Amino acid sequence: MPSPRKTSAHQDDRPVVRPTWRDEVAAVGSELIGGPSGRWALLGSSRLTPVRVVALVAIGMFALGMVQKLPCYNWAWFRGTSSQYTHACYSDIPHLYLGRGFADGLIPYFDRLGGDMEYLEYPVLTGLFMQVAAWLTAPFDGDVQYREQAYWMVNAGMLMICAAVLAVCVARTHRSRPWDGLLVALAPALALTATINWDLLAVALTAAAMLMWSRGRALAFGILLGLATAAKFYPFLLLGPLLLLCWRAWRWREFGVALLGTAASWLAVNLPVMLLAPEGWKKFYAFSQERSIDFGSFWLVITQRTGENIEVEAVNTYAILLLLLACAGIAALTFTAPRRPRFAQLAFLVIAAFILTNKVYSPQYVLWLIPLAALARPRWRDFLIWQGCEVMYFLGIWMYLAFTTSGNKQGLPTEGYQFAIVLHLAGTLFLCAMVVRDILLPERDPVRRDGEDDPSGGVLDGAEDVFVLGQAAHPPQHAAHAVQGPRVEWGAVRE
């Protein structure tokens, strides 16, 4: 099958894809605001461009998520444990304000904490984010509860900026599909989990990195990805899919630049703390290794069903082996697919594999997948099925904790929580299956069906397939060879 090629000019000239013309669920949902856009609609003539609409919707949904936390903000965080679970409004932020020494003016990684947690167990950039929020909270004088509330509000304001950046970056990554950003902005799991922890910082940085890659800026991509990895480990895994795709397209220079940028920015953030406070710096990595099987993982279901515990060292080994096996399958898929997969597709599959095999799945980890899912499979039906499973898991974990912490045993028993875990796993696997199908059948891919190749792929967009499994590698003789030539519609090249 011939490889569709496209110049960068074609990306800017393509009309905006109207999801209400392509997606039945989007068309039905649009009835709330007047129905699908008409043939003569003057798109782009208003100040409310698609990207601005997406940003405003994201901020509005984030605000609704803050409202959902009001019972906890007003009293449930401060009166026992079960109330914050029965209202499904738990957040780590106010508890760690006290528990990690921010209320006492301790400096992360440098000052030792009391108790079993000797140092802050978060990556350096997330620790800096937490510390900046503590500095901004310092002027709020009052009792402990008031300062915890102020700390949560300050963090919520900073995380709202991250949510807006995330939505804008997703909306701009695929130039002709800005409305796909609404998948992120309207994701119910984003509103529910955005202020549980600080994951949105890494998620926003990762989305910004992918935007830079889609514009062909490999160094900027690497720098932003390194910063994201300094905030959370998972963004580092995106280098794996990028390696496979650059290998198939023979784009080694761009991958090398991205890798160097990632390493440089990660070291720039970590090296000072690594040298000046090595014990505090190591805590995140030691905690990740020493952490036992925890909520949300299929490992927990196994141990609860069998009644037998699995040693931490053993589950670490098994999880790594399963992840490597999944990555090997993704690599085989990459090199045998009829057309090179899109970057967002492989990125989603790798992060999903990490989540599915990990020994813990905190409710906010869904944030890692939301922007990747919107770019990899921009179909409202599939996205909402997956989101429905994640919302059920969100409710399930809090009801299970209410059951285990309340004296009257009200909530979700163990069997019910195990069902919620299986539902989360099934929803994620379902979306993975849809993405794999799109890779094997490119004409089913919503993005490629509109004549695109890989709009989030940057230098990979429209590039020739040079290395395919079972065939000899043959680097293109001219650098321009991979980006020149007319754009070919997918429907015209299927054999």
C-alpha positions, -999 to +999 in steps of 0.1 A: +000+000+000+015+034-009+024+058+018+004+090+018+026+120+017+019+156+026+037+189+028+035+211+059+014+236+039-014+211+035-017+210+073-025+247+075-048+247+044-070+218+055-105+229+067-115+223+103-131+189+108-166+193+121-172+164+146-210+168+144-206+157+107-184+128+115-196+115+149-231+104+156-227+109+194-213+144+188-242+152+165-267+141+191-250+160+219-249+191+198-287+193+201-282+209+235-267+240+218-287+241+186-277+210+167-249+202+142-233+231+123-249+238+090-233+238+056-230+276+054-219+281+090-191+308+092-167+289+113-138+310+126-156+343+121-162+347+158-138+356+186-148+323+202-125+301+181-125+264+187-094+266+209-108+293+230-141+274+234-122+243+245-102+263+271-133+279+285-151+246+287-121+230+305-120+258+330-158+255+336-156+217+341-126+221+364-147+246+385-175+220+386-150+195+400-141+220+427-178+224+436-180+186+439-153+188+466-172+214+487-185+189+513-149+180+520-136+215+518-162+227+543-159+199+569-153+163+558-115+165+554-113+176+591-138+153+608-128+117+608-120+096+577-151+080+564-170+112+556-146+123+528-151+088+513-189+087+515-190+121+497-164+110+472-144+142+476-111+130+490-079+149+482-043+143+491-035+180+490-048+193+524-036+162+542-001+164+528+001+201+537+004+189+573+017+154+568+047+165+546+058+195+567+046+223+545+026+238+573+057+238+595+079+255+569+100+224+561+118+223+527+112+192+506+141+168+502+163+189+525+144+187+558+137+153+574+101+145+582+090+128+614+076+092+614+080+065+588+080+089+558+115+104+562+113+127+531+088+138+505+080+109+482+073+129+451+096+138+421+115+171+423+094+192+400+062+182+418+078+189+451+087+224+438+051+229+427+039+219+462+064+242+478+055+272+457+019+266+467+030+266+503+048+299+499+016+314+483-004+300+512+019+316+539+001+350+540-032+332+550-030+333+588-054+313+609-060+279+625-048+247+609-081+240+591-082+274+575-046+270+563-053+236+549-083+250+530-062+279+517-035+255+506-060+234+486-075+265+470-040+278+460-032+244+445-066+242+428-059+276+411-025+265+399-039+231+387-067+250+369-040+267+348-025+233+341-060+220+330-064+250+306-029+244+292-037+207+287-069+214+268-054+240+246-024+218+237-046+189+228-069+212+207-039+226+188-020+193+183-041+182+153-045+214+134-076+204+115-093+188+145-093+214+173-127+203+185-112+170+196-100+190+226-135+189+239-130+152+247-105+164+272-124+195+284-156+176+290-141+144+304-160+137+336-130+119+351-109+150+347-133+171+366-136+145+394-099+137+398-081+170+389-076+181+425-069+148+442-032+151+436-007+170+415-007+148+384-021+175+362+013+193+362+030+163+345+000+158+322+000+194+310+038+193+304+034+161+284+006+176+263+028+206+256+056+183+246+034+165+221+023+198+207+059+208+201+066+174+184+036+179+161+052+212+150+085+195+142+103+210+172+122+180+185+144+199+210+114+217+226+096+184+228+126+169+246+129+197+270+092+196+279+092+159+282+122+160+305+103+185+327+073+163+327+094+133+337+108+154+365+072+158+377+061+122+372+078+091+359+054+080+332+061+107+305+096+091+301+079+061+286+068+081+255+104+079+242+098+042+235+070+047+209+090+076+195+120+053+190+100+027+172+083+053+149+116+071+141+132+037+134+104+028+109+107+062+092+145+064+097+144+097+115+173+091+139+185+127+140+152+140+153+149+112+179+185+119+191+177+156+195+146+147+215+165+123+237+192+148+245+167+175+253+148+152+276+180+142+295+193+177+297+161+192+311+156+163+335+191+167+348+188+205+351+159+200+375+172+170+394+209+175+396+210+203+422+188+183+446+206+151+437+239+166+448+228+187+477+202+164+492+208+129+479+188+111+506+157+132+500+161+129+462+162+091+463+130+089+484+106+089+454+125+060+436+129+040+468+092+045+477+082+033+442+102+002+446+092-006+482+055+002+478+034-029+482+004-039+461-022-012+464-056+000+453-069-004+418-045-030+404-053-065+392-026-076+416-049-066+445-078-086+430-055-117+429-043-113+465-078-107+478-093-136+459-066-161+468-058-148+502-021-151+495+002-121+496+028-115+469+062-102+480+071-067+469+102-079+450+083-105+432+054-082+421+080-056+409+096-083+388+063-096+374+050-061+366+082-052+347+081-085+328+045-079+318+052-044+308+081-055+287+060-082+271+033-056+262+059-033+248+073-061+227+038-066+213+035-029+206+069-030+188+058-059+167+026-041+158+046-010+149+068-028+124+041-050+109+012-026+105+002-018+069+010+019+077+032+033+104+010+039+135+004+075+146+025+088+175-006+094+197-018+058+191+014+042+203+018+067+232-017+057+244-010+020+242+023+022+261+009+043+289-021+021+291+001-009+293+020+007+322-012+015+340-027-020+335+004-039+347+013-015+376+009-026+412-012+005+420-038+025+402-047+057+420-080+074+407-061+104+393-040+082+371-068+084+345-055+119+338-024+104+322-046+087+295-073+113+288-053+136+264-037+105+247-071+089+242-085+121+227-056+121+201-054+084+195-091+076+192-112+108+188-146+090+188-171+101+214-188+068+218-157+049+226-143+077+248-175+079+269-177+042+273-142+043+288-150+073+309-181+057+322-159+028+335-135+052+351-162+072+368-176+039+382-141+031+395-138+065+410-170+060+430-161+024+438-128+031+455-143+058+478-173+036+487-149+007+494-128+029+517-160+041+534-169+004+540-135-004+555-131+027+576-167+032+590-178+012+620-212+004+606-198-011+574-218+011+550-204+013+515-190-011+490-178-045+502-147-062+489-164-081+461-180-049+448-147-031+448-131-059+429-159-055+403-150-018+400-114-027+394-123-052+367-146-026+351-117-001+350-094-027+335-121-037+309-128-001+299-091+006+293-086-027+274-116-019+252-101+015+242-068-002+236-085-027+213-101+001+193-067+018+189-051-015+177-079-020+152-073+015+138-036+007+134-043-026+116-071-011+095-060+026+088-093+032+069-111+028+102-090+054+119-111+086+124-080+108+118-067+090+087-102+087+073-102+124+068-071+122+046-045+129+073-015+108+080-001+116+114-009+152+124+007+147+159+038+131+143+057+162+133+086+150+111+068+116+109+037+131+093+037+119+057+072+103+059+080+072+040+080+038+057+116+029+054+120-001+078+093-027+079+097-061+097+109-087+073+123-062+048+157-047+046+162-011+058+168+013+030+174+049+042+160+076+018+187+091-004+174+126+000+161+143+032+133+159+013+121+125-001+100+117+029+080+149+030+074+158-006+046+146-030+008+150-032-015+141-003-033+108-009-067+100+005-068+067+024-098+055+005-079+058-027-049+037-017-066+006-001-060-025-022 
